[in-house]
């Protein structure tokens, strides 16, 4: 079984390169992993979920667009 870690928001920011406002906006939109409440005022993210989100963003960014696929290569 793979080791799972819970990470703080600061670690999420460091991994993604995005700040708090963007992360919470994407969470609200349902496009970013939701945190787990570990206390009355504390939440953590599952590190593997954040890393999977990053990998999905990279894969999506590298998919050819229709325009790229239709343009002739010379």
N, C-alpha and C positions, 0 to 999 in steps of 0.2 A: 504494500500500500504506500502510495506517495505521501511524503510528509507535507502537511498543510500548515500554513502560518497565518495568523491574523495580524494585519498591519494597520498602523495609524494613518490618519489623513495626510500627514506630512510625508509619509512614505509613498502613499498613492500619488501625491503631487510630484515627488521625485521620480517615480517610475514612469508616469505619463507625460510629465512636462507641463501639466495643466494646473491651474490654481483652483482654490475652493469654489469660487462662483461657477466656473465651468463644470466642475465635477457634480455639484448639486443640481445644476440646470439639466445636465444629461441624465442624472438619476431620476429627476422629476419627469423627464420625457420618456423614461423607461429604456434608455439606450446605454446605461452604465450600470455596473453591478451595484446592488444594494448592500449597505453595510449591515452588520450584525450588532445588535445592542448587547453590550457586555456589562453595563451598569446603568445607573440612573442618568448619568450625564456622559456616558462613554460609548462610542461605537468603534468597530474595527471592520476592515474589509478582508475578505478571503484573498490572499495573495494570488493563488492560482486563477481565480476569477478575473482579477485585474489584468494579469499577464495574458489570459485568453482574450480579453477585450482588446488589448494592445495588438496581439497577433491578428485578430480579425480586422482591425483598422488598417494594419499594414497590408494584409491580403486584399482588402477592398480597394486600397489606394493603388495597388499594382495591377488590378484588373484593367484590361484595355477597354476604353470607352468605344462606343459605336463609331465615333469620328476617327479615332486612331485605327480601328480595325478596317474602316472603309477607305482610308487614305492609301494611295499607292506608295510603295517604298521604292525609292529611286536610286 
